[in-house]
Amino acid sequence: MNFTPLFKPKTIAVAGVSLSNERHPANVIYNKIHLRYPVKVYPVNPKGGAFKRDRVYRSMDEIPGPVDLAVIAVRADHVPETLSQCIRRKVGGAVIVSGGFAEIGRTDLQEEITAMAREADFPFIGPNCLGIYAPGHFDTFFLPGERLVRPNPGHVGFVSQSGGVLVDQMVKFTEQGLGLSLAVSIGNKALIRELDLLRHLAADPETRVIAFYVEGFGRNEGRAFVELAAAIPKPVIVLKAGKTTAGSRAVSSHTASLAGDYQVFSDVLAQHGIVEARNEFELTCFCESLSHYPRAIEGRVGIITVSGGHGALASDICADLGLHVPRLSETVKGELRAGLSANVRDIASLENPVDLTGSAVDDDFVAALTVLSEAAEVDAVLLLLLPYSPGISSDLGARLSYVHQQSGKPLVAYVPHVEKYRILIEGFELNNVPVASSIDGAAFMMEAMRRCRPC
Amino acid sequence: MLSPDLVGIIEAARPHGWVLEPEALRLLGMAGVRVPRFTWARSLPDALAAAAEIGYPVAAKVVSPQILHKSDVKGVQPGIADSRYLTDAYERFSRLPGFEGVIVAEMLSGHELIVGAKLDFQFGPVVLLGIGGTAVEIYKDTATRMAPLKASDVQSMLTCLRGSRLLTGYRGAPAVNRSKLIETVLGFSELVMALGDRIDSIDLNPVFCSSEHCVVADARIVLAPATRI
């Protein structure tokens, strides 16, 4: 199946646009594409007529020229007819927004449209979904644009069984300054499923990290998914819901009882190097971190701080996550001491965490990061940057990013996310260094880089 | 591919829905997994003769298609030192429901592990390894991997167990023979792949692992419901 017309359409038809109900989902979708996106869009309604001075087409057949994508938001029992028009008309693909299929027991209707599409090799997303968000290009969400938080174009491809989770995750991604290459809500996933989109995103040059919200796979579908995910070089992250459903089922063997559905899911993901996020915060942190640093590390973390308390908290969280905060060798400590300014040298603690104290100035950070970036005993650096420390200037984010770019060793910074520290944060982010809004977040970003963490 | 003998054992067990222990052990033996020396004795004289041949002490276990969990009905007697003790055990077992004889087996020692498998809906055959024995569901110390396993998968499962250090020679106790254990789990993984969707789940529990050997002392093979075949 060719997914290009689905995700990169030049022309879109919206089926179901109402001439009387402004708030009809099809109208919301038509309006937003018409007004805000660089795509030609046609309204379709069997009644014809005019909508906001534009001609309404009675069917797909009436539309002049090629149609790449049809967004179908008609009543469920009208979907087969609309779909057959699309197939006959050689539309490139469809998003079926309409509900009223398997989710309410109408598996017959869902099977009917799926069989039609399969026979015609016609790709569709849904039914019962929000569909596609392609930043800067178009979206098929029936949610008014002003209600959405829209992440910028970026490098995370996100596929969600739930539209609600997807929209909420877009808020979280935006808060983190994380951009999307493509987001798809697959709803009932009657035809196009996780595995198809994993394959598509693996080949998509804009996508560096592929993330999923999964409720469950079909019979043996999980096997194909993990095998493919293990074979592609891009990091794959999965957030799983429904961790506690099995339990009550009567089982006759210890193995069936011990290897519950979720336990198997979690262990098998780890076995294949797929990163499991336990909640949406982890999902956001993991996406941010792995879109910068796709290569796996062992997890020997060097910590630089200006506050002993922050260093201790970060060490505790790292240890909890199974990351190692190793003691530094005398050689490295000597190099650190030699690099620091005279009044910091004698009061700084050169154990790991390296505590530069509140007397530290920009040059001390640069010196400390330079040494740790070159020290083989740590494979990533966590920087706790507290901008209220008086020696820190607004240039420091950018300066430290340059040190990172020299060595290539993964660097994650924690800077409190408030507006007045924005220039520091952007100094990192615009230079490709991820910044967390909490110590936990920074530690999760480190944890993500371990990639394969079977336990 | 499964040999005809192996398929025969599975097919013969269909009416019960699971494979009786002596047949399960025979199946594992045929598949190259090490099991103890044992005899399925249908009479007391047979049992006594088997014990004499194996040499005391022996273990005796009830065989009954009605008893899936033998320990729950006191159907397992390890450490039988002589013929009088064996006679007692035999008579006690013979009063259990569905009695079809006893297994007389050599006594084994070592760490008790569980090696299991199940046919997972989403991932197909998976293999489990953990700290075994009768308290297996209390400790719940297990790791699962999708089959077929590689040696590195077994290594990582061992690392992941909370009780991992028990197996590597904790406080003077001998470590388990890692290569024998890996060989056992990999052999089992191959068998599980070959059995495919014939099974629902398998428990090998306990598997006795010492510094010398890794032997499957008990096996429970639960078959898939017939409708799935």
Chai-1 contact restraints between the chains, C-beta under 6 A:
chainA,res_idxA,chainB,res_idxB,connection_type,confidence,min_distance_angstrom,max_distance_angstrom,comment,restraint_id
A,F217,B,Q122,contact,1.0,0.0,6.0,A-B,restraint_1
A,R219,B,F121,contact,1.0,0.0,6.0,A-B,restraint_2
A,N220,B,G124,contact,1.0,0.0,6.0,A-B,restraint_3
A,G222,B,Q122,contact,1.0,0.0,6.0,A-B,restraint_4
A,G222,B,F123,contact,1.0,0.0,6.0,A-B,restraint_5
A,R223,B,F123,contact,1.0,0.0,6.0,A-B,restraint_6
A,R223,B,G124,contact,1.0,0.0,6.0,A-B,restraint_7
A,S252,B,V222,contact,1.0,0.0,6.0,A-B,restraint_8
A,S253,B,S201,contact,1.0,0.0,6.0,A-B,restraint_9
A,S253,B,D203,contact,1.0,0.0,6.0,A-B,restraint_10
A,S253,B,R220,contact,1.0,0.0,6.0,A-B,restraint_11
A,S253,B,V222,contact,1.0,0.0,6.0,A-B,restraint_12
A,H254,B,V136,contact,1.0,0.0,6.0,A-B,restraint_13
A,H254,B,E137,contact,1.0,0.0,6.0,A-B,restraint_14
A,H254,B,D203,contact,1.0,0.0,6.0,A-B,restraint_15
A,T255,B,G116,contact,1.0,0.0,6.0,A-B,restraint_16
A,T255,B,K118,contact,1.0,0.0,6.0,A-B,restraint_17
A,T255,B,L128,contact,1.0,0.0,6.0,A-B,restraint_18
A,T255,B,S201,contact,1.0,0.0,6.0,A-B,restraint_19
A,T255,B,D203,contact,1.0,0.0,6.0,A-B,restraint_20
A,A256,B,K118,contact,1.0,0.0,6.0,A-B,restraint_21
A,A256,B,S201,contact,1.0,0.0,6.0,A-B,restraint_22
A,L258,B,T142,contact,1.0,0.0,6.0,A-B,restraint_23
A,A259,B,K118,contact,1.0,0.0,6.0,A-B,restraint_24
A,A259,B,L128,contact,1.0,0.0,6.0,A-B,restraint_25
A,A259,B,T144,contact,1.0,0.0,6.0,A-B,restraint_26
A,V264,B,D120,contact,1.0,0.0,6.0,A-B,restraint_27
A,V264,B,V126,contact,1.0,0.0,6.0,A-B,restraint_28
A,V264,B,T144,contact,1.0,0.0,6.0,A-B,restraint_29
A,D267,B,T144,contact,1.0,0.0,6.0,A-B,restraint_30
A,V268,B,F123,contact,1.0,0.0,6.0,A-B,restraint_31
A,V268,B,M146,contact,1.0,0.0,6.0,A-B,restraint_32
A,Q271,B,R145,contact,1.0,0.0,6.0,A-B,restraint_33
A,P454,B,S156,contact,1.0,0.0,6.0,A-B,restraint_34
A,P454,B,C160,contact,1.0,0.0,6.0,A-B,restraint_35
A,C455,B,C160,contact,1.0,0.0,6.0,A-B,restraint_36
